[in-house]
Amino acid sequence: MDKNFRIRLLCGFGLFFIALLMMYAFNGVPFKIFFGVFAIISGIELLSFFKKKISFWNILLAILEITFLVFSSIFVAKIDIIQIWYIIFGVCGYDIFAYLCGKTLGGKIFKKSRPFPYISKNKTWEGTILGLAISMGLVTILILALRRTDFFYLTCGPLALVGDLFESFLKRQFRIKDSNEIVIKNNFFAKLELLVGGSEGHGGFLDRIDSSAFAMTILLLLTSL
């Protein structure tokens, strides 16, 4: 197990259980605050991309990503604790298990295991399929356990995948490998990076929130309708 994998694995599960603890002890209020803080820092990381490349197309993509960050923060602020549980199990469940399954099983089931080679070449069929299946399974168990009918939250996993792919495409357009590769050079942000895995082993705050931001923007539109 390489260092990058250990850091991301420990950080992913660590943040997951911290989120669960905050949900249980404080009725989700700290979760909403931390999500807003993550969104702000992610926006700063995104704006730092323009130090690498500026074009009309990239400006439009950045505006779209910032829209996701703003709308998802609005969604988190207005939803109740049950809906936050759906997000954690659906979106975070996909993020964690897609990465975990991709790292451990990638290429062992499908020989040509690269579903998105031109957008995100590190993603595998094994990680994508199992991540989606586990995400939807977790949300289904939660819905049935709570005896509710919120089955449209089963879209959390697929929406998280789309959001992740969009951010990968965004970085490719800006010719950025990791969203923290510019802003990390600032000592203040270098210390903040410890919250999401340190200066090594991850792609920055935007990589942690990209799938959530897109998923919750779509969910905000769905619930509004």
Secondary structure, DSSP 8 states (H G I E B T S, - for coil): --HHHHHHHHHHHHHHHHHHHHHHHHTTHHHHHHHHHHHHHHHHHHHHGGGT---HHHHHHHHHHHHHHHHHHHHHHH--HHHHHHHIIIIIHHHHHHHHHHHHHTTTS-SS--S-TTT-TT--HHHHHHHHHHHHHHHHHHHHHHT---GGGGGHHHHHHHHHHHHHHHHHHHT-SSTTTTGGGSHHHHHHGGGGT-SSSS--HHHHHHHHHHHHHHHHHHHH-
